[in-house]
């Protein structure tokens, strides 16, 4: 087993900023997705921020990135900064998700207004 979700993602997808480590473990995407599904928000955010520090970069597939943000938001639904970060990621990947991104920003704005 990898030492972290980030290490697992790096082995599976590579890393734009560091070499992919030599690893003797079996790399199947469904094992990574299982680990991602049950990871805590901190581990998921650490992976996103290390492998995609500027949101527009990184080697994570778009669908993995979207799933990761969705899982984080399920665990931390009331954090306006995370809602906006997820929206920004969605906007970068085409108009299909613009309505969802706009909804996330509206929710962040409402949370900011109520606090």
N, C-alpha and C positions, 0 to 999 in steps of 0.2 A: 504494500500500500504506500502511496505517496505521502510525504510528510505534511502536505497542505493541499487545499483545493487549487491554489495558484500553481504549485509544482505539477499537479496532475494536468491542468490546462496547458501549461508550458510544454510538457512532454507530448501531449496529444496534438496541439495546434501550432506549436512553435512560439517564438517570441521575437518581435521586431527589434528589441533592444538588447537581448542577450542570446547567447547560443542555446540551442536546445540541449539539455543535459543528457548524457549517456544514462540509459535506464534499462534495466533488465526486466521490467514489469510488462505485462500484457496491456496493450493500449487499444481498448475498444470504446467507441464513443458512448455506448449505453452505460458503461461503468462510470464514466465521468458524469453523465447526466443524472444517474442515481445519486452520486455524491453531491452534485450541485443541488438536487431537489431537497436534500435533507440538511444542507449546510446552514449554519446560522448567518444572519445578515452581515455580520462583521467579516466572516470568511469570504462571502460573495463579493462584498465591496472591496476587500483587499485584492482579490483576483482582478476585478475590473480596473481598479486604479493602478495596479502594477502592470498589467498586460495592455491596457488601453488608457494610458495616462492623459491623453488629450482628446478622448472620446472618438475622434475621427480616425484614429490609428489602431494598430493592433491586428493580430491575426485571428482573433476569435470570430467565428462565423456570426453573421448578423442575428440569426435566429437564437444562438446561444446567448448573445449579449441581451437580446430582448427578454428571453426567459430569465436570465439572471436578474435584470432589473425588476421584472414582475415578481419574482420570489422575494427580493428585498422589500418591495413595497407591500407585500402581504404581511411581512414581519414588522415593518415600520411604516404604517399607513399615514401617520400624522406628521411627517417630516417634510416641510415645504421644499427644503433644499434638495432632498432626494427625489421628490416628485418632479422638480424642474430638471434635474440631471437626467432622469429617465426620459422626460419629454424631449430634451435636447438630442439624446441618442436616437429616439424615434424619428425626429425631423431629418436627421442626417441620412436616413435610409429610404427615402422616397415618399411620395404622397399618400401611399396606402394607409399609413398610420398617423396622418396629420390630425384627424379628428380625435384619436386617442391621446395624442400629445397635447392638443389644445385642452382636452378634459383634465389632464394631469396638471397643467398650468392653472386652470380655473380652480381646481381643488387646492392647489398650493396658495393661490391668492386668497381663497376663502379662509384657509387656516391662518394665514398671516393677518387677515382682517379681524378674526375672532380672538386673536391673542393680544 
